[in-house]
Amino acid sequence: MFKVASYNIKCGAMTGFDCSMQGCDLKNAGADIAGIQEVDEHTERNGFTQTMAPLSKFASLSNFQFAEAMPYKGGSYGIGILSRYKPKGMYTAHLPLQSGLEPRVFCAMLLEIDNNPLYFINTHLSYESVTLQKEQMSALGKYLSTLKYPFVLTGDFNTEDFTLFDILSESIKSPIQLMNSGKNRFASFYPTGSAIDNIVISKGLKFTETGMYTKSKNSDHYMIYAQIEFEKQIKP
């Protein structure tokens, strides 16, 4: 059993770029793995400092990966993954882009948890166009269809149209489960009460607990989390 989280940290702007606060949120929530969105690395905006390294330290998650979506003000802007488990492999790719809009990426780690292999993927989709979101979902689905072990997908998907996730299940020809859905709704983007953050699991995994961390407002998103377990032992 392991706990995952998805957390859009708004580049640290709401904590004066002091990432210790978001790191402590992750630690207090008991996260073993976390997908992080809106990450600044060495930008003018955050004083040319690191984000993923201090997050890793204060979250007590010793392994991390940063994926650059675009160069930004002297540094990089993108997403990342934090993990208690040492990665056996890592992968990053850009998602489809529309001219004039912010580039988007996804990143992935291959992990081993209690002798079970697991892919953990994190992303942050565009919000401006449903057509573009469908293209980005299709690209994610194409990648997920290549995976031979169960996966967890986290992200700020910028949509409450949960039917868009059908693109993923159609791509992998297998059912998926959403933490945030019509039945269970977590309004993680609290300024508008929107349920746009999500945790997705594949066949071979099941949710045993889901929730939202509301003890702090260190971003304009609440962190969402889920306790997950393997349905059966998987041979690598």
N, C-alpha and C positions, 0 to 999 in steps of 0.2 A: 504494500500500500504506500502511496506517495501523494503529496499535496502540490498542486501547481497553482500559479497565479498569473493574472494578466493585469498589467498596470501601465497606463499612459501617464507619464510623469510630467508632461508639459515642460519638458527640457529643464526642469528644476526651477522655473521662474517664480513659482509661488512660495519657494522656501529660500529665496535669495541665492539660488544655485548651490545650496547646502544639501548635497545628496545623502547625507547621513540620515536625514529625516525619512526619506522614502525607503532607504535601506532598513531602518528600524521598523517601518510599517511591514515590510516583507518578513523580517525576522519575527515580529510579534504575531503575524498571521500564520507562522509556521511553514512557510513555503519551502519546498525542496527544489523546485524549478520555477522559473518565472520568465514570461515574455514581457519585455519592456518596450514601450513605444515613445516616440518623441525624445530622442536622446541627442544631446549636444556633446561633441568631443572636441576640445581645444578651440572653441569658437570665441569670437570677440564678445558675443552675448553672455557667455558663462565665464568670462575672464580668462579664456585660454586654458581651462582646467579640464581634467578628465571627469567622466561620469560613471562609466561602467566599473572602473577599478574601485572607487569608493563605495559604490552601491554593493559590489561584491563583498567588500570588507564588512560593512555595517549590516548587511543581510545575512552574513555568515554563510555565503554561498561562494565557494572558492574558485569556481570555474566560470568564465564568462566569454561571450562572443559579441562583437559589435559588427553591424552591417551598415555600411554607408549608403544612404539613399541619394545624397548629393553633397558636394562641397558647399560649405556655408560659412561666410564671414571668417575666413582664415583657418577654418577647421572643417569638421564633418557633422552632418546631421543624419540621423537614421534610427535604427532599432537595435535591440540586443536580446540576448538570452543569458540568464544566470542559472547555475546548476550546482547542486551539492555533489552530483555525480560527475566523474571525469568523462569528458566526451571521447568516443571512439572514432568520431568523424564529424566534420562540419561542412556546411554548404550554404552558399548565398547566391541569390539571383534577383535580377530586376523584374518587376511586373510590367505589363503593358502600360504605355504612357500616352497621354493626349497632349498635343503641343500647348505649351504655355502653363501647364499644370505641374505641381510638385511631383518629382519622381518617387516611386514606391518600390520597396523590396520585400523579400521574405528571407529568413535565415532558418537553418535547421541544424540540430545536433542529433547524432546517433548516440544513445546512452544504453547502459545496462543497469537494470534495477532488480536486485534479488535474482540474478541470473536470467532475467528476462530482457531481451532487446526491445528498445523503444525509440521511435523518432519523435523529437519535440520540435515543432515548427512555430515560428512567430511572424506576424506581419502587421501591416497598417495600410488599409485600403484608402483609395481616393473617396471623396465625398461629393464631388461636383456633378457626377454623371452616373446614372444607373447603367447606361450602356458600357461605360468604362469599368464599373464595378463587375459587371458580368464577364468582361474580358479578363479582368484580374482574377476572378474566381475560376475561370476556365484554365488560366495558366497555373494556378495553384492545384486545381484538380489534375492537370496533366502531370505535375510533379508527384502528387500523392499517389497516382496510379502506378508509379515506378517503385513504390516502397514495398518491401517484403515482410515488414513487421508492423505491429500496431503503431498508431501515431496519436499524438495530442497536438492540436492546432490552437494557438491563442492569437488574439489580436484585437485591435480597434478596427472593426469592419465598417464603421461609419454607416450602418444601415440597421433599421428595424424590420426590414423585409426579410424575414427568416426563410422565405421560399428561395432566395438566392443561393442558400446553402445546398439546395437540391442539385445544383451544378456539380458540387463536390461528390455527392453520393452517386450521381450518374456517371461521373468520370471514373470512379474507382469500382463501379458496379457492386457496391456494397453499402449497407445502411450506416449512417453516422448518427451521433447523438449531440445535441446542442445543450449547453448549460443554460444559456439565455434563449428562451423561445416563447411562444405564445402562452404555454402552460406555466412556465417559471420565468418571471420577468424581473430582472435586476436593473434598475435605472442608474447605471454607472456614470453616465455623463450628467452630473447633477444640476448644472445650470439650466438644462432644458428638460430634465427627467427622462432622458433617452436611454434606451437599452442597446447601445451600439458596440459594447465590448462583449467578447464571447470566448468560450472555451469549447472546443469541438473534440470529440473522441471517436475513434474508429471501432470497428468490430474487434472483439478480443479484450475490450476494456469496459469498465462500468463505473459510474459515479456512485459514491457512497455518501457524499456530503457536498453541498454547494452553498456558497454564501458571498457576501459583499462586506469588505472592511470599511466601516464608516466611523472608526474611532478618531480619524484625523482628516483634515482637508488640506493635504500637502500637494494637491494637484486639482485640476478641474474635473478629474475622473476619480471615482472610487475604484480601488483595486477589487477585482473579483477573484474568487479562488474555488478550487474543487479538490476534494479528496477522491482519489481514483485507485482502483485495484485491477489487477489482471484477472480475467475470468478463468484462465488456466495457464499452466506452465508452458512457456514457448521455447522451443529449441533454437538457439542461434544458428 
